[in-house]
Amino acid sequence: MKRKQSIESVRWDLALRYRLIETVAWWEGRLTTGHLIQSFGISRQQASKDINTYISEHAPKNLTYDKHLKGYVPSKQFKPLFIDDSASAYLHLLNQNHDRAPHIEGLALAYAHTEVLRVPDRSVKPEVLRPILRACREGLRLECEYVSFTTPDGEARLIAPHTLVFTGMRWHVRAYCEKNRDYRDFVLSRFRGTPELIDDVSANTREQDGGWNSLVKVIIEPDSRLKPDQKVIIENDFGMLNGQLVIDTRGALVQYVLQRYQIDPTKVHAKATAQQIVVANLDELRSWLYQ
């Protein structure tokens, strides 16, 4: 119990460095002060102190120093305290450091074996994002100009934003629209000018957003037309249990979940090997999809 309390009390900046220590040691098998120096821009003395503090105060049995490798290696008793031991932690680290690698000595070689596809820069301007963030935090109404396919020249809107959402390809804000008298999604790159905060609290909060507060499950399965051995491959690809991948989400986000998995609910591909996965409970989810 004492160890858990000490972990919870670790400063945010130190916790980030401890996470790197565990991630690199666990997945690369060798940790040096250079990893901390290159990732956080700290001195070698500070990096050495961080590693020693991690060992002495939190995980005395996790790392041992290997003189031959000239670095710390995970022990047989290694149990991560600041990360989980899933591959996602290491892959996230690769993703974070990929853009920085060409500019930092040492990282260029370390991450030369990775390539990351980037989403397009949607050019969200600071003068647009700042008032939206404040409106979300304080529950304020916002007057803005917004373009859409139906109003490409722009249209004044009064909205009450409550949550920023990243779909994997773009950012939008979930907000109550006073024109439509409903909660809608507004793409951040489609705001024009500078939104103006209205200094009164909106009654249309996140708690009143039925689509946001409706918790639903998206159930994904291998295409039934696949052969049994092909289904096994798909089940392993997506980490399915008992032939299904169950995704907990919100009603308002169902269409984005399907987009993320490249599922078009209006079409069925002629080839099962191209379709690969389907939504098993599509009928239950149709009310959350755009018509």
C-alpha positions in Angstrom: 0.0 0.0 0.0 2.8 2.4 0.8 4.4 1.8 -2.6 1.1 2.6 -4.4 0.7 5.8 -2.4 4.3 6.9 -3.3 3.5 6.3 -7.0 0.4 8.4 -6.8 2.4 11.3 -5.2 5.1 11.3 -7.9 5.4 14.6 -9.7 3.9 14.7 -13.2 7.3 15.3 -15.0 9.0 12.5 -13.0 6.1 10.1 -13.8 6.6 10.7 -17.5 10.3 9.9 -17.2 9.6 6.8 -15.1 7.2 5.7 -17.8 9.9 6.0 -20.4 12.3 4.1 -18.2 9.9 1.1 -18.0 8.8 1.3 -21.6 12.3 1.3 -23.0 13.6 -1.3 -20.5 10.7 -3.7 -21.2 10.5 -3.5 -24.9 14.1 -2.7 -26.0 15.8 -4.7 -23.3 18.4 -2.0 -22.6 18.0 1.4 -20.9 20.7 4.1 -20.8 20.8 7.6 -19.6 20.8 8.6 -23.2 17.2 7.6 -23.6 16.1 10.1 -21.0 18.6 12.8 -22.3 17.3 12.5 -25.9 13.6 12.4 -25.0 13.4 15.1 -22.3 16.5 17.3 -22.9 17.8 16.8 -19.4 21.5 16.5 -18.3 23.2 13.2 -17.9 23.5 13.8 -14.2 19.7 14.3 -13.9 19.0 11.2 -16.1 21.2 9.1 -13.9 19.5 10.5 -10.8 16.1 9.7 -12.2 17.0 6.1 -12.9 18.6 5.6 -9.5 15.5 7.2 -7.8 13.2 5.0 -9.8 15.1 1.9 -8.6 15.6 2.9 -5.0 12.2 4.4 -4.2 9.8 2.5 -6.4 11.1 -0.6 -8.1 14.2 -2.1 -6.5 13.8 -5.4 -8.2 12.9 -4.2 -11.7 16.3 -3.3 -13.2 19.8 -4.6 -13.0 22.9 -3.0 -14.6 24.6 -5.0 -17.2 28.3 -4.1 -17.6 28.7 -5.8 -20.9 25.7 -4.0 -22.5 26.5 -0.8 -20.6 22.9 -0.3 -19.6 20.1 -1.4 -17.4 18.1 -4.5 -18.3 14.8 -5.8 -17.0 15.1 -8.4 -14.3 13.2 -11.7 -14.3 11.0 -10.1 -11.5 10.2 -7.0 -13.6 6.7 -5.7 -12.9 5.9 -2.3 -14.5 4.4 0.3 -12.1 3.9 3.3 -14.3 2.8 1.6 -17.6 1.0 -1.6 -18.5 3.1 -4.2 -20.3 1.0 -4.2 -23.5 2.5 -3.4 -26.9 0.5 -0.2 -27.1 2.7 1.6 -24.6 5.8 1.0 -26.7 4.0 1.7 -30.0 2.8 5.0 -28.5 6.4 5.9 -27.7 7.4 5.2 -31.3 4.6 7.4 -32.5 5.5 10.2 -30.2 9.2 10.2 -31.1 8.9 9.6 -34.8 8.6 13.3 -35.8 11.3 14.4 -33.4 13.9 11.7 -34.5 15.4 13.6 -37.4 16.2 16.6 -35.2 17.6 14.8 -32.1 21.0 13.1 -32.2 20.5 9.4 -31.3 16.8 9.2 -32.0 17.3 9.2 -35.8 19.1 5.8 -35.6 16.9 4.4 -32.9 13.7 5.0 -34.8 14.9 4.5 -38.4 13.0 1.2 -38.5 9.6 2.9 -38.0 7.3 4.9 -40.3 4.2 6.7 -39.2 1.4 8.0 -41.4 0.2 11.4 -40.3 -3.3 12.7 -40.5 -3.7 15.9 -42.5 -3.1 19.3 -40.7 -6.6 20.7 -40.5 -5.3 24.2 -39.7 -7.1 24.8 -36.5 -6.3 28.4 -35.5 -5.5 29.4 -31.9 -8.0 32.2 -32.0 -10.7 29.6 -32.8 -9.6 27.0 -30.3 -9.1 29.2 -27.3 -12.7 30.5 -26.9 -14.1 27.0 -27.6 -11.9 25.5 -24.8 -13.1 28.2 -22.4 -16.7 27.6 -23.4 -16.3 23.9 -22.8 -14.8 24.5 -19.3 -17.2 27.1 -18.1 -20.4 26.0 -19.9 -20.7 29.3 -21.9 -22.5 30.0 -25.1 -20.6 31.0 -28.2 -21.4 33.1 -31.2 -19.5 31.9 -34.3 -19.4 31.7 -38.1 -19.4 28.2 -39.4 -19.3 26.8 -42.9 -20.8 23.5 -44.1 -21.8 21.8 -47.3 -25.3 23.4 -47.0 -23.9 26.8 -46.1 -20.5 27.0 -47.8 -20.4 30.8 -47.6 -20.7 30.7 -43.8 -23.6 31.1 -41.3 -23.8 32.7 -37.9 -24.4 30.1 -35.2 -25.1 30.2 -31.4 -23.7 27.1 -29.8 -22.9 25.7 -26.4 -19.8 23.5 -26.6 -19.2 20.8 -24.0 -16.5 18.3 -25.3 -13.7 18.2 -27.8 -13.5 14.9 -29.7 -10.7 13.4 -31.9 -11.9 10.8 -34.3 -8.5 9.7 -35.5 -8.6 11.9 -38.6 -9.9 15.3 -37.3 -11.0 17.2 -34.3 -14.6 18.4 -33.7 -16.5 19.9 -30.8 -19.7 18.5 -29.5 -22.1 21.3 -28.9 -25.8 22.3 -28.6 -26.9 24.3 -31.7 -29.5 26.9 -31.0 -30.5 27.0 -34.6 -31.2 23.3 -34.9 -32.3 22.9 -31.2 -30.2 19.8 -31.0 -26.7 18.7 -30.1 -24.4 18.5 -33.2 -20.7 18.0 -34.1 -18.8 21.0 -35.4 -15.5 20.4 -37.2 -12.9 22.7 -35.8 -11.4 23.6 -39.2 -14.8 24.8 -40.4 -15.0 27.8 -38.0 -14.4 31.1 -39.6 -13.2 34.3 -37.8 -12.9 34.4 -34.0 -15.8 32.9 -32.0 -17.2 35.3 -29.5 -18.0 34.2 -26.0 -21.3 35.2 -24.6 -21.0 35.8 -20.9 -23.9 33.6 -19.7 -24.1 30.0 -18.8 -26.0 27.8 -21.1 -28.8 25.5 -19.8 -27.9 23.0 -22.6 -25.1 21.2 -20.9 -23.4 17.8 -21.5 -25.8 16.3 -19.0 -28.7 17.1 -21.4 -27.0 15.6 -24.4 -28.9 12.3 -24.9 -26.6 11.1 -27.7 -23.5 11.7 -25.6 -24.9 10.1 -22.4 -26.3 7.0 -24.2 -23.7 4.3 -23.7 -23.8 1.7 -26.4 -21.8 -1.3 -27.6 -20.5 -1.8 -31.2 -20.0 -5.5 -31.8 -17.6 -6.4 -34.6 -17.3 -9.9 -36.0 -15.4 -11.5 -38.9 -17.5 -11.6 -42.1 -19.6 -14.7 -42.0 -18.6 -15.5 -45.6 -14.9 -16.2 -44.6 -13.6 -19.7 -44.2 -13.0 -20.9 -40.6 -9.3 -20.5 -40.8 -9.6 -17.0 -42.3 -12.0 -16.0 -39.4 -9.3 -17.1 -36.9 -6.8 -14.7 -38.6 -9.3 -11.8 -38.3 -10.1 -12.6 -34.7 -6.4 -12.5 -33.9 -5.8 -9.3 -35.9 -8.5 -7.5 -33.8 -8.0 -9.2 -30.5 -11.5 -10.6 -30.5 -12.8 -12.8 -27.7 -15.2 -15.6 -28.5 -15.3 -14.3 -32.1 -16.3 -10.8 -31.2 -14.7 -7.4 -30.6 -17.0 -5.4 -28.3 -16.4 -1.6 -28.3 -17.9 0.5 -25.6 -18.8 4.0 -26.9 -21.4 6.7 -26.9 -24.4 6.9 -29.2 -23.1 10.2 -30.6 -19.7 8.6 -31.5 -21.0 5.4 -33.2 -20.5 6.6 -36.8 -16.9 7.6 -35.9 -16.1 4.2 -34.5 -17.3 2.6 -37.7 -15.2 5.0 -39.8 -12.2 4.2 -37.7 -12.6 0.5 -38.5 -13.3 1.4 -42.1 -16.8 -0.1 -42.0 -19.4 1.4 -44.3 -22.8 0.4 -42.9 -24.5 1.1 -46.3 -22.4 -1.2 -48.4 -21.3 -4.8 -48.4 -18.1 -5.6 -50.4 -18.5 -8.4 -53.0 -15.4 -10.1 -51.6 -15.4 -11.4 -48.0 -11.6 -11.1 -47.9 -12.0 -7.4 -48.7 -14.9 -6.8 -46.3 -13.2 -8.9 -43.5 -15.3 -7.5 -40.6 -18.9 -6.6 -40.1 -21.1 -5.0 -37.3 -23.1 -7.8 -35.7 -25.6 -5.5 -34.0 -26.0 -2.9 -36.8 -29.8 -2.8 -36.5 -29.5 -1.7 -32.9 -27.1 1.1 -33.9 -28.9 2.5 -37.0 -30.6 5.3 -35.0 -27.1 6.7 -34.2 -26.0 6.8 -37.8 -26.3 9.6 -40.2 -29.2 9.0 -42.6 
